[in-house]
């Protein structure tokens, strides 16, 4: 009979200094991590069906936990094989693997947190906050991962060189920098938000998106206008929807022969009959001026901001109809010409 030395077999090298024992340990670690991850995944999915905390206990979370177990198992297997000790430039494979795993986990957490914030709060400001949190969290995680990998020293020298280059490039790209800074200031100042109806210079429309370097506005005729944040920050921004109510301004001209008091009463009665014209603040109708061709009445009516345009068009329409029904004349523009000398008109057949 041939005696087999079990210890020698397990310690014998297969390839690259890896023993059979280390290989079996690696396979076992990966298998256990996979099984435990799969079981945990099913438990989380089962628990999500009977809880109100669906924002954290759901299929996405279950899949995330499963990936973490598998990643941990692969990392443990590589340690068991002794591969992690090999150098990879200024760091080791182990340090690089840990750094990549840390950044990947941080990225998944940041993405899930952003999605949760967008699900629970969908306001324009909440969208900006969620994006800001996501980018800051992933940026910090990236630099921490570099530190864990042990390459921050080499990266520091690279960043120093890049900093000098950045100063040179900064002078040639100061517009980009100023747009970025203006975007940051606008975020804290909040002169406008996504979904607001605004007027910036000659541009009027609805804010579609606010980015780091520019803001996009969809105009009333359906075109998209991109405005650099520097130009936007230095412009007079008229926010047409910042407050819940907005005033409708209409001028109406009546003939000099008409009774202004009666016309004012007719207009006030018409405004009172309109449901979208607010009772408080109270509508006002007054004589503004004596024009060339008519007595000008000024009409003020307050309406919900989102219905302002509809209310304005309806106010003009109903005032015209009400004045017509009451027989109050809205005159055409008139002009009287006086001549210094008497006009003489020649008719056909006349001898002047």
C-alpha positions as CSV (number, residue, x, y, z in Angstrom):
1,X,0.0,0.0,0.0
2,X,1.1,3.6,-0.8
3,X,0.8,6.0,2.1
4,X,-0.6,9.4,1.1
5,X,0.5,12.5,3.0
6,X,-2.7,14.5,3.2
7,X,-1.0,17.5,4.6
8,X,1.5,17.6,1.8
9,X,-1.2,17.3,-0.8
10,X,-3.1,20.2,0.7
11,X,0.0,22.3,0.9
12,X,1.3,21.5,-2.6
13,X,1.3,24.4,-5.0
14,X,-1.0,24.5,-7.9
15,X,0.0,27.7,-9.7
16,X,1.5,31.0,-8.7
17,X,2.2,29.7,-5.2
18,X,-1.4,28.9,-4.5
19,X,-1.9,25.7,-2.6
20,X,-4.8,23.3,-2.9
21,X,-5.9,24.2,0.6
22,X,-6.0,27.9,-0.3
23,X,-8.0,27.2,-3.4
24,X,-10.5,25.1,-1.5
25,X,-10.9,27.8,1.1
26,X,-11.4,30.5,-1.6
27,X,-14.1,28.3,-3.3
28,X,-15.8,27.7,0.1
29,X,-15.8,31.4,1.0
30,X,-17.4,32.4,-2.3
31,X,-20.0,29.6,-2.0
32,X,-20.9,30.6,1.5
33,X,-21.1,34.3,0.6
34,X,-23.3,33.5,-2.4
35,X,-25.7,31.2,-0.3
36,X,-25.9,33.7,2.6
37,X,-26.5,36.6,0.2
38,X,-29.2,34.7,-1.6
39,X,-31.0,33.8,1.6
40,X,-30.7,37.3,2.9
41,X,-32.1,38.7,-0.4
42,X,-35.2,36.4,-0.2
43,X,-35.7,37.4,3.5
44,X,-35.7,41.1,2.6
45,X,-38.1,40.6,-0.3
46,X,-40.4,38.6,2.0
47,X,-40.2,41.3,4.7
48,X,-40.9,44.1,2.2
49,X,-44.4,42.7,1.5
50,X,-45.5,43.2,5.1
51,X,-44.0,46.5,6.1
52,X,-44.5,50.2,5.5
53,X,-40.8,50.9,5.2
54,X,-40.8,50.0,1.5
55,X,-38.3,52.8,0.8
56,X,-35.6,50.7,2.4
57,X,-37.0,47.2,2.4
58,X,-37.6,46.5,-1.3
59,X,-36.2,44.5,-4.2
60,X,-33.5,47.1,-4.9
61,X,-32.2,46.9,-1.4
62,X,-32.3,43.1,-1.5
63,X,-30.3,43.1,-4.7
64,X,-27.8,45.6,-3.2
65,X,-27.3,43.4,-0.1
66,X,-26.8,40.3,-2.3
67,X,-24.1,42.1,-4.3
68,X,-22.4,43.2,-1.1
69,X,-22.2,39.6,0.1
70,X,-20.9,38.4,-3.2
71,X,-18.3,41.2,-3.3
72,X,-17.2,40.4,0.2
73,X,-16.9,36.7,-0.7
74,X,-14.7,37.4,-3.7
75,X,-12.6,39.7,-1.6
76,X,-12.2,37.1,1.1
77,X,-11.4,34.5,-1.5
78,X,-8.6,36.6,-3.0
79,X,-7.2,37.1,0.5
80,X,-7.3,33.3,1.1
81,X,-5.4,32.8,-2.2
82,X,-2.8,35.2,-1.1
83,X,-3.2,37.3,-4.3
84,X,-4.0,40.5,-2.3
85,X,-0.3,40.8,-1.2
86,X,1.0,41.4,-4.7
87,X,2.2,44.9,-5.5
88,X,0.3,47.0,-8.0
89,X,2.4,50.1,-8.5
90,X,2.4,52.2,-5.3
91,X,-0.3,49.9,-3.7
92,X,-1.3,46.3,-3.4
93,X,-4.0,44.4,-5.1
94,X,-5.7,44.1,-1.7
95,X,-5.7,47.8,-1.2
96,X,-7.0,48.5,-4.7
97,X,-9.7,45.9,-4.3
98,X,-10.8,47.4,-1.0
99,X,-10.8,50.9,-2.4
100,X,-12.9,49.8,-5.5
101,X,-15.3,47.9,-3.2
102,X,-15.7,50.9,-0.9
103,X,-16.4,53.3,-3.7
104,X,-18.8,50.9,-5.4
105,X,-20.8,50.5,-2.1
106,X,-20.7,54.3,-1.5
107,X,-22.0,54.8,-5.0
108,X,-24.9,52.4,-4.5
109,X,-25.8,54.1,-1.2
110,X,-25.7,57.6,-2.8
111,X,-27.8,56.5,-5.7
112,X,-30.4,54.8,-3.5
113,X,-30.5,57.8,-1.2
114,X,-31.0,60.2,-4.2
115,X,-33.8,58.0,-5.6
116,X,-35.5,57.9,-2.1
117,X,-35.3,61.7,-1.8
118,X,-36.8,62.1,-5.3
119,X,-39.6,59.6,-4.5
120,X,-40.7,61.2,-1.2
121,X,-40.2,64.9,-2.2
122,X,-40.6,65.8,-5.9
123,X,-40.4,69.6,-5.6
124,X,-38.0,71.6,-7.8
125,X,-35.8,72.5,-4.8
126,X,-35.8,68.8,-3.6
127,X,-34.5,67.7,-7.0
128,X,-31.5,70.1,-6.8
129,X,-30.8,69.0,-3.2
130,X,-30.9,65.3,-4.1
131,X,-28.5,65.9,-7.0
132,X,-26.2,68.0,-4.9
133,X,-26.1,65.3,-2.1
134,X,-25.4,62.6,-4.7
135,X,-22.4,64.4,-6.3
136,X,-20.9,65.5,-3.0
137,X,-21.3,62.0,-1.4
138,X,-19.7,60.2,-4.4
139,X,-16.9,62.8,-4.7
140,X,-16.0,62.4,-1.0
141,X,-16.2,58.6,-1.4
142,X,-13.9,58.7,-4.4
143,X,-11.1,60.6,-2.5
144,X,-11.5,58.3,0.5
145,X,-11.2,55.3,-1.7
146,X,-7.9,56.7,-3.1
147,X,-6.7,57.2,0.4
148,X,-7.6,53.6,1.3
149,X,-5.7,52.4,-1.8
150,X,-2.6,54.2,-0.5
151,X,-2.1,56.4,-3.6
152,X,-3.0,59.8,-2.2
153,X,0.7,60.8,-2.1
154,X,1.3,60.1,-5.8
155,X,-2.1,61.7,-6.5
156,X,-1.2,64.8,-4.5
157,X,1.8,65.5,-6.6
158,X,-0.3,65.0,-9.7
159,X,-3.0,67.3,-8.3
160,X,-0.3,70.0,-7.5
161,X,0.9,69.8,-11.1
162,X,-2.7,69.9,-12.3
163,X,-3.3,72.9,-10.0
164,X,-0.6,74.9,-11.7
165,X,-2.0,74.0,-15.1
166,X,-5.5,74.8,-13.8
167,X,-4.4,78.3,-12.9
168,X,-3.1,78.9,-16.4
169,X,-6.2,77.4,-18.0
170,X,-8.4,79.4,-15.5
171,X,-7.5,82.6,-17.2
172,X,-8.6,81.3,-20.5
173,X,-11.7,79.7,-19.2
174,X,-12.8,82.3,-16.7
175,X,-16.3,82.4,-18.4
176,X,-16.8,78.7,-17.4
177,X,-15.6,79.5,-13.8
178,X,-17.9,82.5,-13.5
179,X,-20.8,80.5,-14.8
180,X,-20.1,77.8,-12.2
181,X,-19.8,80.4,-9.3
182,X,-22.9,82.2,-10.5
183,X,-24.8,78.8,-10.5
184,X,-23.7,78.2,-6.9
185,X,-24.8,81.6,-5.7
186,X,-28.1,81.2,-7.5
187,X,-28.7,78.0,-5.7
188,X,-28.5,79.7,-2.3
189,X,-30.2,82.9,-3.5
190,X,-33.1,81.0,-5.2
191,X,-34.4,83.7,-7.5
192,X,-36.1,81.0,-9.5
193,X,-36.9,77.3,-9.4
194,X,-37.7,74.5,-11.8
195,X,-41.3,75.0,-13.0
196,X,-41.5,78.8,-12.4
197,X,-42.7,81.1,-15.1
198,X,-40.1,83.8,-15.5
199,X,-38.9,86.7,-17.6
200,X,-35.2,87.3,-18.1
201,X,-34.5,90.2,-20.4
202,X,-36.5,89.5,-23.6
203,X,-37.0,85.8,-22.7
204,X,-40.2,84.6,-21.2
205,X,-41.2,81.0,-20.3
206,X,-41.0,78.2,-17.8
207,X,-37.7,77.1,-16.2
208,X,-37.0,73.6,-17.4
209,X,-33.7,72.8,-15.8
210,X,-31.1,74.6,-13.6
211,X,-27.6,73.2,-14.2
212,X,-24.1,74.1,-12.9
213,X,-23.2,76.3,-15.9
214,X,-26.5,77.3,-17.5
215,X,-30.3,77.4,-17.0
216,X,-32.8,76.2,-19.6
217,X,-36.1,78.0,-20.2
218,X,-38.9,76.8,-22.4
219,X,-40.5,79.8,-24.0
220,X,-44.2,80.2,-24.5
221,X,-43.9,79.2,-28.2
222,X,-42.2,75.9,-27.3
223,X,-38.6,76.8,-28.0
224,X,-35.7,76.1,-25.6
225,X,-33.4,78.9,-24.6
226,X,-30.1,78.2,-22.8
227,X,-29.0,81.2,-20.6
228,X,-25.4,81.1,-19.1
229,X,-25.7,81.4,-15.3
230,X,-23.4,84.4,-15.3
231,X,-25.7,86.3,-17.6
232,X,-28.7,85.1,-15.6
233,X,-27.2,86.1,-12.3
234,X,-26.5,89.6,-13.6
235,X,-29.9,90.1,-15.2
236,X,-33.2,91.4,-13.7
237,X,-35.1,88.2,-13.1
238,X,-38.9,88.6,-13.0
239,X,-40.5,85.6,-11.4
240,X,-44.1,85.5,-12.5
241,X,-45.1,82.7,-10.2
242,X,-43.1,83.1,-6.9
243,X,-46.3,84.3,-5.1
244,X,-49.6,82.5,-5.2
245,X,-51.6,85.5,-6.5
246,X,-50.9,87.9,-9.3
247,X,-52.6,91.1,-10.5
248,X,-54.3,91.4,-13.8
249,X,-54.0,94.9,-15.3
250,X,-56.4,96.0,-18.1
251,X,-57.0,99.5,-19.6
252,X,-60.5,100.2,-21.0
253,X,-61.4,103.3,-22.9
254,X,-65.0,104.7,-23.0
255,X,-66.5,107.6,-24.9
256,X,-66.5,111.1,-23.3
257,X,-70.3,111.1,-23.6
258,X,-70.6,108.0,-21.4
259,X,-71.1,108.0,-17.6
260,X,-67.8,106.9,-16.1
261,X,-69.4,106.0,-12.8
262,X,-71.9,103.7,-14.5
263,X,-69.2,102.1,-16.6
264,X,-67.2,101.4,-13.4
265,X,-70.2,99.7,-11.8
266,X,-70.7,97.5,-14.8
267,X,-67.1,96.4,-14.8
268,X,-67.1,95.7,-11.1
269,X,-70.2,93.6,-11.4
270,X,-68.6,91.7,-14.2
271,X,-65.5,91.0,-12.1
272,X,-67.7,89.8,-9.2
273,X,-69.3,87.2,-11.4
274,X,-66.0,85.6,-12.4
275,X,-65.0,82.7,-10.0
276,X,-61.3,83.0,-10.6
277,X,-61.1,86.7,-9.7
278,X,-60.3,86.9,-6.0
279,X,-62.5,88.8,-3.6
280,X,-59.4,89.6,-1.5
281,X,-57.5,91.6,-2.5
282,X,-60.5,93.4,-3.8
283,X,-60.7,94.3,-7.5
284,X,-60.4,98.0,-8.3
285,X,-61.7,100.1,-11.2
286,X,-60.9,103.8,-11.5
287,X,-60.4,106.6,-14.0
288,X,-56.8,106.7,-14.9
289,X,-56.6,109.5,-17.4
290,X,-58.4,111.6,-20.0
291,X,-57.0,110.3,-23.2
292,X,-57.1,111.8,-26.7
293,X,-60.1,109.7,-27.9
294,X,-61.5,108.2,-24.7
295,X,-61.7,108.3,-20.9
296,X,-59.3,105.6,-19.8
297,X,-60.5,103.3,-17.0
298,X,-57.9,101.1,-15.2
299,X,-59.0,97.7,-14.0
300,X,-57.1,95.7,-11.3
301,X,-58.1,92.1,-10.6
302,X,-56.2,89.5,-8.6
303,X,-56.0,85.9,-9.7
304,X,-54.1,82.7,-8.9
305,X,-50.7,83.0,-10.5
306,X,-51.0,79.7,-12.4
307,X,-54.3,81.0,-14.0
308,X,-53.2,84.5,-14.6
309,X,-53.1,84.4,-18.4
310,X,-56.5,82.7,-18.6
311,X,-58.1,85.2,-16.2
312,X,-56.6,88.2,-18.1
313,X,-58.0,87.1,-21.5
314,X,-61.4,86.3,-19.9
315,X,-61.5,89.6,-18.1
316,X,-61.0,91.5,-21.4
317,X,-63.6,89.4,-23.2
318,X,-66.3,89.8,-20.5
319,X,-65.7,93.5,-20.0
320,X,-66.2,94.1,-23.7
321,X,-69.4,92.0,-23.7
322,X,-70.8,93.7,-20.6
323,X,-70.2,97.3,-22.0
324,X,-71.8,96.3,-25.3
325,X,-74.9,95.0,-23.5
326,X,-75.2,98.2,-21.5
327,X,-74.8,100.3,-24.6
328,X,-71.6,102.0,-23.3
329,X,-69.4,103.0,-26.3
330,X,-65.8,101.9,-26.6
331,X,-64.7,104.5,-29.2
332,X,-62.2,104.2,-32.0
333,X,-59.2,106.5,-32.0
334,X,-60.3,109.9,-33.2
335,X,-58.4,112.9,-34.4
336,X,-59.7,116.4,-35.2
337,X,-57.7,118.4,-37.7
338,X,-57.9,122.2,-37.8
339,X,-56.7,124.1,-40.9
340,X,-55.6,127.8,-40.8
341,X,-57.3,128.5,-44.1
342,X,-60.8,127.5,-45.3
343,X,-60.8,124.3,-47.3
344,X,-62.4,124.5,-50.7
345,X,-63.5,121.2,-52.1
346,X,-64.0,120.7,-55.9
347,X,-66.8,118.5,-57.0
348,X,-67.3,117.1,-60.4
349,X,-69.1,119.5,-62.7
350,X,-68.5,122.5,-60.4
351,X,-66.6,125.6,-61.6
352,X,-64.5,127.1,-58.9
